[in-house]
Amino acid sequence: MIAALFPFLIIFSWLVLVFIIAFICKQRFPKTKELTRKIIHIFTGPIIPIAYWLDVSKELGVLIGSMISIGLIINQKVKLIPAIEDINRKSYGTTLYPISITLLFLFFWPENAYAVIAGVLVMAFGDGFAGLIGKHIPSMNWKIFGQRKSIAGTLTMSVISGSVLLVMLLITGEPINAPQILMITFLAVIVEQISSLGIDNISVPFCVALGWLWLVNI
């Protein structure tokens, strides 16, 4: 029984640690409205490699993802933890994030676990750091479907996304195909640009996951 609960306890402990760090930062930097969400967004990503290392089953992954999704949907309605939704724009990204991970588990895990890892890490690191850097480094910016984008944020998304794919290829021992990496990175950036209201939390990871399958099966 304890052995069966071990993966759940590890993942739950990681999430608790991430939330504690996020709220400490929120207290220290109260004027940075999206800081809590971005910390949670970025540091939730490593849960997927951890799940792979712990040999988490599809059923357990879907169960955990569903529980978190339901909790965040309730929080969005009743604001039990208001800091998570403390932003200046309308977005469903907070609730779509765990829904996205749940669906990736449902469709790809465990046979194509690396596709899930690639999709989630690009979303977590690429999109997460792009949002932080894009808001704090002045650069040319524009609006697409009401969402403000910038050169700094777009370049951050591009570099980190490509780096995640490259590192994963090195770790897995798959052949490195630079044109395909650039193509998947470009597609992820375009999808992120045109996805409004936080929908990129689903569109980007699925785009990258499918791109990874194409990349390693060429």
Backbone as CSV, one residue per row, in Angstrom:
resi,resn,N_x,N_y,N_z,CA_x,CA_y,CA_z,C_x,C_y,C_z
1,MET,0.836,-1.209,0.000,0.000,0.000,0.000,0.868,1.256,0.000
2,ILE,1.897,1.262,0.873,2.784,2.422,0.950,3.535,2.611,-0.358
3,ALA,3.973,1.484,-0.954,4.698,1.555,-2.227,3.816,2.138,-3.324
4,ALA,2.539,1.780,-3.312,1.606,2.288,-4.319,1.366,3.784,-4.157
5,LEU,1.416,4.258,-2.925,1.180,5.677,-2.659,2.429,6.531,-2.824
6,PHE,3.597,5.908,-2.910,4.856,6.652,-2.949,4.916,7.669,-4.095
7,PRO,4.600,7.278,-5.358,4.627,8.278,-6.440,3.686,9.447,-6.183
8,PHE,2.481,9.137,-5.673,1.507,10.197,-5.378,2.053,11.161,-4.336
9,LEU,2.681,10.620,-3.289,3.215,11.456,-2.220,4.365,12.324,-2.711
10,ILE,5.216,11.773,-3.569,6.337,12.554,-4.120,5.809,13.711,-4.963
11,ILE,4.861,13.433,-5.843,4.309,14.475,-6.716,3.560,15.516,-5.887
12,PHE,2.784,15.057,-4.920,2.053,15.984,-4.053,3.024,16.868,-3.273
13,SER,4.101,16.285,-2.765,5.095,17.050,-2.008,5.760,18.099,-2.886
14,TRP,6.053,17.729,-4.139,6.657,18.688,-5.072,5.715,19.866,-5.298
15,LEU,4.432,19.572,-5.517,3.458,20.637,-5.749,3.328,21.552,-4.536
16,VAL,3.309,20.960,-3.347,3.230,21.766,-2.127,4.436,22.691,-2.026
17,LEU,5.626,22.162,-2.326,6.844,22.973,-2.284,6.772,24.127,-3.282
18,VAL,6.281,23.840,-4.485,6.148,24.882,-5.513,5.195,25.972,-5.047
19,PHE,4.057,25.586,-4.477,3.084,26.572,-3.997,3.653,27.398,-2.851
20,ILE,4.411,26.773,-1.964,5.019,27.511,-0.849,5.997,28.555,-1.383
21,ILE,6.843,28.158,-2.327,7.809,29.093,-2.920,7.074,30.241,-3.615
22,ALA,6.011,29.903,-4.350,5.246,30.913,-5.079,4.634,31.945,-4.137
23,PHE,4.076,31.495,-3.040,3.416,32.415,-2.118,4.415,33.231,-1.311
24,ILE,5.588,32.667,-1.032,6.640,33.453,-0.387,7.074,34.592,-1.306
25,CYS,7.248,34.268,-2.591,7.620,35.303,-3.566,6.518,36.343,-3.713
26,LYS,5.259,35.897,-3.623,4.131,36.819,-3.715,4.152,37.809,-2.556
27,GLN,4.500,37.323,-1.371,4.579,38.195,-0.204,5.733,39.186,-0.309
28,ARG,6.833,38.751,-0.870,8.016,39.612,-0.980,7.905,40.595,-2.133
29,PHE,7.189,40.201,-3.187,7.052,41.071,-4.369,5.569,41.220,-4.715
30,PRO,4.789,41.879,-3.870,3.331,41.944,-4.038,2.880,42.710,-5.287
31,LYS,3.724,43.577,-5.814,3.324,44.374,-6.972,3.446,43.602,-8.283
32,THR,4.152,42.487,-8.271,4.302,41.674,-9.481,3.153,40.684,-9.527
33,LYS,2.067,41.058,-10.192,0.816,40.313,-10.112,0.917,38.879,-10.621
34,GLU,1.650,38.665,-11.720,1.663,37.337,-12.317,2.782,36.454,-11.792
35,LEU,3.557,36.941,-10.824,4.716,36.182,-10.369,4.313,34.825,-9.800
36,THR,3.270,34.792,-8.970,2.830,33.534,-8.374,2.457,32.523,-9.446
37,ARG,1.673,32.966,-10.421,1.236,32.058,-11.487,2.410,31.552,-12.307
38,LYS,3.364,32.416,-12.614,4.492,32.009,-13.444,5.412,31.032,-12.718
39,ILE,5.604,31.239,-11.424,6.421,30.295,-10.655,5.757,28.919,-10.660
40,ILE,4.441,28.906,-10.426,3.707,27.638,-10.456,3.770,27.032,-11.855
41,HIS,3.595,27.871,-12.867,3.620,27.423,-14.264,4.961,26.768,-14.600
42,ILE,6.045,27.419,-14.245,7.385,26.935,-14.607,7.762,25.684,-13.824
43,PHE,7.568,25.721,-12.519,8.082,24.634,-11.682,7.127,23.448,-11.557
44,THR,5.948,23.555,-12.146,5.083,22.378,-12.245,5.569,21.450,-13.346
45,GLY,6.215,21.992,-14.366,6.690,21.207,-15.496,7.527,19.990,-15.124
46,PRO,8.503,20.124,-14.207,9.342,18.973,-13.855,8.590,17.795,-13.248
47,ILE,7.318,17.974,-12.902,6.536,16.850,-12.387,6.498,15.703,-13.401
48,ILE,6.504,16.034,-14.692,6.365,14.992,-15.705,7.616,14.114,-15.801
49,PRO,8.834,14.693,-15.859,10.013,13.819,-15.765,10.059,13.028,-14.456
50,ILE,9.611,13.649,-13.361,9.558,12.938,-12.079,8.595,11.750,-12.181
51,ALA,7.448,11.975,-12.809,6.466,10.897,-12.982,7.052,9.761,-13.819
52,TYR,7.828,10.118,-14.837,8.478,9.093,-15.670,9.492,8.310,-14.846
53,TRP,10.283,9.017,-14.036,11.286,8.382,-13.183,10.632,7.457,-12.160
54,LEU,9.455,7.858,-11.657,8.737,7.059,-10.665,7.886,5.964,-11.302
55,ASP,7.896,5.901,-12.639,7.104,4.903,-13.368,5.619,5.008,-13.042
56,VAL,5.126,6.242,-13.037,3.707,6.491,-12.762,2.861,5.923,-13.898
57,SER,1.803,5.235,-13.559,0.925,4.644,-14.561,0.041,5.710,-15.207
58,LYS,-0.510,5.360,-16.365,-1.448,6.279,-17.020,-2.623,6.587,-16.106
59,GLU,-3.148,5.556,-15.437,-4.326,5.730,-14.590,-4.049,6.699,-13.444
60,LEU,-2.889,6.545,-12.790,-2.556,7.436,-11.687,-2.318,8.855,-12.193
61,GLY,-1.646,8.995,-13.348,-1.406,10.316,-13.908,-2.696,11.035,-14.242
62,VAL,-3.629,10.307,-14.849,-4.930,10.904,-15.192,-5.698,11.261,-13.918
63,LEU,-5.612,10.408,-12.905,-6.307,10.671,-11.642,-5.779,11.932,-10.968
64,ILE,-4.454,12.035,-10.856,-3.856,13.214,-10.218,-4.176,14.473,-11.016
65,GLY,-4.009,14.391,-12.339,-4.305,15.544,-13.184,-5.755,15.977,-13.084
66,SER,-6.665,15.014,-13.024,-8.092,15.333,-12.920,-8.409,15.998,-11.585
67,MET,-7.792,15.500,-10.509,-8.020,16.079,-9.191,-7.549,17.532,-9.142
68,ILE,-6.361,17.786,-9.691,-5.830,19.152,-9.701,-6.695,20.048,-10.584
69,SER,-7.132,19.521,-11.741,-7.979,20.296,-12.650,-9.273,20.717,-11.969
70,ILE,-9.927,19.779,-11.293,-11.179,20.073,-10.604,-10.948,21.109,-9.500
71,GLY,-9.849,20.936,-8.762,-9.536,21.890,-7.694,-9.331,23.297,-8.219
72,LEU,-8.636,23.428,-9.352,-8.369,24.763,-9.903,-9.607,25.372,-10.558
73,ILE,-10.471,24.527,-11.112,-11.731,25.032,-11.659,-12.588,25.601,-10.525
74,ILE,-12.647,24.888,-9.408,-13.390,25.379,-8.237,-12.765,26.672,-7.727
75,ASN,-11.422,26.704,-7.681,-10.733,27.907,-7.187,-11.008,29.121,-8.065
76,GLN,-11.107,28.880,-9.376,-11.391,29.997,-10.283,-12.765,30.589,-10.018
77,LYS,-13.693,29.755,-9.549,-15.053,30.227,-9.279,-15.173,30.896,-7.922
78,VAL,-14.579,30.291,-6.890,-14.807,30.779,-5.524,-13.607,31.501,-4.925
79,LYS,-12.459,31.463,-5.644,-11.250,32.186,-5.214,-10.782,31.777,-3.801
80,LEU,-10.699,30.461,-3.581,-10.150,29.988,-2.314,-8.692,30.406,-2.164
81,ILE,-7.965,30.379,-3.300,-6.575,30.844,-3.332,-6.511,31.952,-4.387
82,PRO,-6.894,33.172,-4.039,-7.039,34.247,-5.032,-5.753,34.619,-5.739
83,ALA,-4.596,34.389,-5.128,-3.328,34.804,-5.737,-3.078,34.113,-7.068
84,ILE,-3.618,32.900,-7.243,-3.404,32.155,-8.486,-4.077,32.845,-9.661
85,GLU,-5.185,33.537,-9.389,-5.945,34.204,-10.450,-5.726,35.712,-10.447
86,ASP,-4.705,36.182,-9.750,-4.468,37.619,-9.598,-3.718,38.172,-10.796
87,ILE,-4.446,38.404,-11.902,-3.839,38.934,-13.117,-4.729,40.027,-13.680
88,ASN,-4.148,40.791,-14.617,-4.866,41.938,-15.178,-5.550,41.623,-16.503
89,ARG,-5.715,40.340,-16.812,-6.335,39.972,-18.080,-7.162,38.709,-17.888
90,LYS,-8.077,38.497,-18.824,-8.902,37.299,-18.753,-8.126,36.125,-19.310
91,SER,-8.044,35.054,-18.534,-7.306,33.880,-18.985,-7.837,32.635,-18.290
92,TYR,-7.898,31.552,-19.073,-8.265,30.251,-18.520,-7.032,29.355,-18.384
93,GLY,-5.854,29.966,-18.502,-4.616,29.204,-18.530,-4.383,28.366,-17.293
94,THR,-4.750,28.899,-16.122,-4.517,28.175,-14.870,-5.238,26.834,-14.860
95,THR,-6.489,26.819,-15.296,-7.248,25.573,-15.296,-6.911,24.692,-16.502
96,LEU,-6.534,25.302,-17.614,-6.205,24.518,-18.807,-4.870,23.794,-18.666
97,TYR,-3.985,24.309,-17.814,-2.672,23.694,-17.618,-2.804,22.234,-17.148
98,PRO,-3.459,21.963,-16.002,-3.579,20.562,-15.576,-4.463,19.734,-16.496
99,ILE,-5.458,20.374,-17.128,-6.288,19.645,-18.087,-5.427,19.165,-19.244
100,SER,-4.526,20.036,-19.696,-3.610,19.686,-20.780,-2.748,18.483,-20.401
101,ILE,-2.164,18.522,-19.199,-1.310,17.420,-18.748,-2.126,16.136,-18.631
102,THR,-3.344,16.245,-18.129,-4.217,15.071,-18.009,-4.484,14.446,-19.363
103,LEU,-4.779,15.273,-20.362,-5.049,14.760,-21.708,-3.803,14.159,-22.349
104,LEU,-2.652,14.761,-22.106,-1.409,14.198,-22.626,-1.162,12.813,-22.039
105,PHE,-1.409,12.663,-20.736,-1.289,11.340,-20.112,-2.264,10.363,-20.761
106,LEU,-3.467,10.817,-20.972,-4.515,9.953,-21.501,-4.177,9.449,-22.906
107,PHE,-3.630,10.329,-23.742,-3.408,9.968,-25.140,-2.019,9.401,-25.439
108,PHE,-1.015,9.789,-24.657,0.358,9.435,-25.035,1.121,8.573,-24.019
109,TRP,0.668,8.558,-22.774,1.443,7.886,-21.716,1.056,6.411,-21.637
110,PRO,1.980,5.482,-21.366,3.430,5.670,-21.226,4.203,5.377,-22.502
111,GLU,3.488,4.911,-23.553,4.173,4.493,-24.777,5.012,5.624,-25.371
112,ASN,4.503,6.845,-25.302,5.208,8.009,-25.855,5.440,9.045,-24.757
113,ALA,6.015,8.565,-23.650,6.234,9.436,-22.494,7.138,10.618,-22.827
114,TYR,8.129,10.411,-23.694,9.041,11.512,-24.031,8.311,12.622,-24.774
115,ALA,7.287,12.268,-25.539,6.486,13.289,-26.225,5.755,14.149,-25.196
116,VAL,5.234,13.506,-24.148,4.555,14.240,-23.085,5.537,15.154,-22.362
117,ILE,6.724,14.613,-22.041,7.745,15.407,-21.346,8.140,16.614,-22.185
118,ALA,8.368,16.399,-23.479,8.753,17.506,-24.365,7.668,18.570,-24.411
119,GLY,6.424,18.149,-24.582,5.324,19.102,-24.669,5.152,19.923,-23.412
120,VAL,5.214,19.262,-22.260,4.999,19.969,-20.995,6.183,20.877,-20.663
121,LEU,7.410,20.424,-20.900,8.573,21.254,-20.567,8.671,22.489,-21.464
122,VAL,8.315,22.348,-22.726,8.290,23.528,-23.597,7.236,24.514,-23.104
123,MET,6.071,23.998,-22.720,5.025,24.867,-22.182,5.470,25.515,-20.878
124,ALA,6.054,24.700,-19.986,6.426,25.206,-18.664,7.559,26.218,-18.754
125,PHE,8.657,25.829,-19.380,9.840,26.686,-19.413,9.765,27.752,-20.506
126,GLY,9.423,27.334,-21.723,9.385,28.281,-22.837,8.344,29.361,-22.644
127,ASP,7.100,28.939,-22.464,6.011,29.901,-22.298,6.132,30.641,-20.967
128,GLY,6.548,29.917,-19.910,6.653,30.539,-18.590,7.680,31.650,-18.533
129,PHE,8.889,31.364,-18.982,9.944,32.382,-18.952,9.690,33.482,-19.984
130,ALA,9.040,33.137,-21.091,8.708,34.166,-22.087,7.799,35.220,-21.477
131,GLY,6.826,34.768,-20.661,5.919,35.706,-20.016,6.623,36.611,-19.030
132,LEU,7.560,36.053,-18.271,8.304,36.862,-17.301,9.255,37.836,-17.978
133,ILE,10.072,37.323,-18.877,11.093,38.152,-19.531,10.449,39.185,-20.449
134,GLY,9.406,38.768,-21.160,8.749,39.690,-22.084,8.167,40.907,-21.397
135,LYS,7.754,40.762,-20.133,7.159,41.876,-19.404,8.199,42.777,-18.743
136,HIS,9.408,42.285,-18.580,10.401,43.042,-17.814,11.575,43.540,-18.646
137,ILE,11.642,43.142,-19.913,12.675,43.665,-20.812,11.985,44.458,-21.915
138,PRO,12.187,45.770,-21.964,11.536,46.585,-22.998,11.970,46.163,-24.402
139,SER,11.002,45.965,-25.268,11.289,45.613,-26.662,10.042,45.889,-27.486
140,MET,10.199,45.847,-28.800,9.056,46.063,-29.686,7.972,45.038,-29.370
141,ASN,6.716,45.502,-29.329,5.633,44.579,-28.996,4.438,44.813,-29.898
142,TRP,3.516,43.874,-29.867,2.341,43.922,-30.718,1.212,43.152,-30.040
143,LYS,0.009,43.278,-30.576,-1.139,42.551,-30.029,-1.706,41.589,-31.065
144,ILE,-1.993,40.366,-30.615,-2.664,39.367,-31.449,-3.844,38.821,-30.654
145,PHE,-5.065,39.013,-31.171,-6.286,38.575,-30.486,-6.339,39.094,-29.053
146,GLY,-5.929,40.348,-28.877,-6.002,40.978,-27.567,-4.868,40.637,-26.623
147,GLN,-3.945,39.771,-27.042,-2.813,39.369,-26.202,-1.556,40.109,-26.657
148,ARG,-0.869,40.766,-25.714,0.337,41.497,-26.064,1.541,40.562,-26.124
149,LYS,2.273,40.625,-27.228,3.483,39.837,-27.434,4.648,40.791,-27.688
150,SER,5.867,40.293,-27.483,7.033,41.149,-27.658,8.193,40.372,-28.267
151,ILE,9.150,41.140,-28.781,10.364,40.517,-29.326,11.092,39.739,-28.239
152,ALA,11.243,40.326,-27.051,11.973,39.678,-25.955,11.299,38.368,-25.549
153,GLY,9.985,38.407,-25.398,9.261,37.203,-25.008,9.283,36.134,-26.082
154,THR,9.136,36.551,-27.336,9.126,35.602,-28.447,10.491,34.940,-28.618
155,LEU,11.553,35.714,-28.502,12.896,35.145,-28.596,13.159,34.173,-27.443
156,THR,12.685,34.528,-26.251,12.838,33.639,-25.096,12.121,32.320,-25.341
157,MET,10.896,32.391,-25.830,10.125,31.186,-26.139,10.858,30.341,-27.168
158,SER,11.419,30.982,-28.187,12.106,30.260,-29.256,13.355,29.552,-28.747
159,VAL,14.195,30.287,-28.031,15.470,29.729,-27.560,15.246,28.590,-26.571
160,ILE,14.338,28.793,-25.610,14.114,27.769,-24.601,13.437,26.542,-25.208
161,SER,12.488,26.740,-26.100,11.806,25.605,-26.726,12.788,24.753,-27.519
162,GLY,13.609,25.402,-28.332,14.607,24.673,-29.097,15.611,23.971,-28.203
163,SER,15.977,24.623,-27.103,16.943,24.030,-26.168,16.372,22.800,-25.480
164,VAL,15.097,22.869,-25.095,14.443,21.717,-24.464,14.456,20.520,-25.403
165,LEU,14.102,20.747,-26.658,14.089,19.652,-27.638,15.486,19.089,-27.857
166,LEU,16.478,19.965,-27.951,17.853,19.515,-28.167,18.359,18.683,-26.989
167,VAL,18.137,19.184,-25.774,18.588,18.459,-24.574,17.899,17.106,-24.480
168,MET,16.623,17.052,-24.797,15.909,15.786,-24.729,16.429,14.790,-25.756
169,LEU,16.779,15.266,-26.926,17.367,14.379,-27.943,18.706,13.832,-27.467
170,LEU,19.494,14.683,-26.825,20.786,14.232,-26.299,20.592,13.196,-25.197
171,ILE,19.605,13.420,-24.325,19.348,12.487,-23.219,18.837,11.147,-23.729
172,THR,17.949,11.194,-24.704,17.339,9.958,-25.202,18.206,9.245,-26.228
173,GLY,19.229,9.928,-26.743,20.101,9.306,-27.730,19.537,9.292,-29.135
174,GLU,18.454,10.037,-29.339,17.873,10.125,-30.687,18.755,10.995,-31.586
175,PRO,18.758,10.717,-32.893,19.543,11.551,-33.816,19.099,13.010,-33.771
176,ILE,20.059,13.915,-33.828,19.760,15.345,-33.808,19.541,15.827,-35.236
177,ASN,18.353,16.321,-35.496,17.987,16.810,-36.820,17.634,18.289,-36.686
178,ALA,18.607,19.140,-36.955,18.449,20.580,-36.711,17.259,21.199,-37.458
179,PRO,17.056,20.905,-38.756,15.911,21.519,-39.449,14.569,21.170,-38.804
180,GLN,14.419,19.910,-38.348,13.166,19.511,-37.719,12.986,20.184,-36.355
181,ILE,14.085,20.318,-35.601,14.006,21.021,-34.308,13.555,22.454,-34.526
182,LEU,14.146,23.113,-35.522,13.769,24.496,-35.817,12.313,24.585,-36.262
183,MET,11.864,23.591,-37.017,10.485,23.613,-37.504,9.488,23.446,-36.358
184,ILE,9.769,22.520,-35.444,8.879,22.313,-34.300,8.884,23.551,-33.407
185,THR,10.068,24.128,-33.214,10.179,25.348,-32.404,9.380,26.481,-33.027
186,PHE,9.523,26.655,-34.325,8.790,27.699,-35.032,7.280,27.490,-34.901
187,LEU,6.836,26.237,-35.054,5.409,25.938,-34.947,4.899,26.220,-33.543
188,ALA,5.694,25.851,-32.511,5.296,26.103,-31.127,5.155,27.602,-30.866
189,VAL,6.087,28.395,-31.403,6.041,29.848,-31.211,4.812,30.437,-31.901
190,ILE,4.530,29.999,-33.112,3.365,30.514,-33.841,2.066,30.153,-33.112
191,VAL,1.978,28.918,-32.657,0.773,28.485,-31.929,0.605,29.309,-30.655
192,GLU,1.720,29.566,-29.943,1.650,30.379,-28.727,1.201,31.806,-29.040
193,GLN,1.634,32.331,-30.184,1.289,33.696,-30.551,-0.209,33.865,-30.801
194,ILE,-0.831,32.881,-31.418,-2.222,33.039,-31.851,-3.224,32.441,-30.863
195,SER,-2.731,31.838,-29.782,-3.639,31.227,-28.805,-3.934,32.220,-27.689
196,SER,-5.165,32.686,-27.634,-5.545,33.679,-26.632,-6.230,33.020,-25.442
197,LEU,-6.445,33.796,-24.389,-7.189,33.382,-23.199,-6.556,32.186,-22.480
198,GLY,-5.250,31.986,-22.687,-4.566,30.885,-22.014,-4.695,29.548,-22.714
199,ILE,-5.285,29.541,-23.920,-5.473,28.290,-24.652,-4.133,27.672,-25.055
200,ASP,-3.068,28.501,-25.073,-1.754,27.973,-25.425,-1.288,26.896,-24.447
201,ASN,-1.873,26.855,-23.246,-1.514,25.811,-22.294,-1.974,24.429,-22.740
202,ILE,-2.844,24.382,-23.739,-3.217,23.117,-24.368,-2.610,23.007,-25.758
203,SER,-2.712,24.080,-26.543,-2.274,24.016,-27.939,-0.768,23.797,-28.077
204,VAL,0.031,24.487,-27.258,1.491,24.355,-27.373,1.980,22.957,-27.000
205,PRO,1.611,22.403,-25.833,2.126,21.072,-25.503,1.690,19.985,-26.464
206,PHE,0.454,20.067,-26.981,0.021,19.058,-27.949,0.760,19.214,-29.268
207,CYS,0.979,20.458,-29.675,1.751,20.721,-30.889,3.158,20.139,-30.765
208,VAL,3.819,20.389,-29.632,5.184,19.908,-29.423,5.215,18.391,-29.278
209,ALA,4.246,17.822,-28.571,4.198,16.364,-28.407,4.069,15.665,-29.754
210,LEU,3.180,16.164,-30.596,3.026,15.584,-31.934,4.279,15.821,-32.773
211,GLY,4.897,17.004,-32.605,6.147,17.297,-33.310,7.260,16.356,-32.896
212,TRP,7.315,16.048,-31.589,8.340,15.121,-31.094,8.172,13.739,-31.730
213,LEU,6.927,13.261,-31.813,6.686,11.962,-32.439,7.134,11.970,-33.892
214,TRP,6.865,13.051,-34.581,7.301,13.178,-35.973,8.825,13.215,-36.052
215,LEU,9.438,13.928,-35.109,10.891,14.101,-35.111,11.620,12.785,-34.919
216,VAL,11.164,11.976,-33.971,11.905,10.746,-33.645,11.515,9.580,-34.545
217,ASN,10.504,9.775,-35.369,10.095,8.683,-36.258,10.385,8.949,-37.727
218,ILE,11.195,9.977,-37.991,11.568,10.291,-39.374,12.502,9.199,-39.901
